[in-house]
């Protein structure tokens, strides 16, 4: 799993996923999951902790939660 390669516990990871299988895998691994409803409805991504309609909405949620902007991109880049 990517969290292992990064040396981060799954509970500290946020996965943004638009496929039901990806949402299920991330949730099963113990990650927090945002279901991106661009290709499937929220009902198909039912294991996600939160749903968003776009990556802009994901950024809005991250900013509102106090996550620094540098952390909004993969690996903080």
Secondary structure, DSSP 8 states (H G I E B T S, - for coil): -HHHHHT--GGG-EEEE-SHHHHHHHHHHT-EEEEETTSS-GGGGTT-SEEESSHHHHHHHHHHTT--GGGGSGGG-
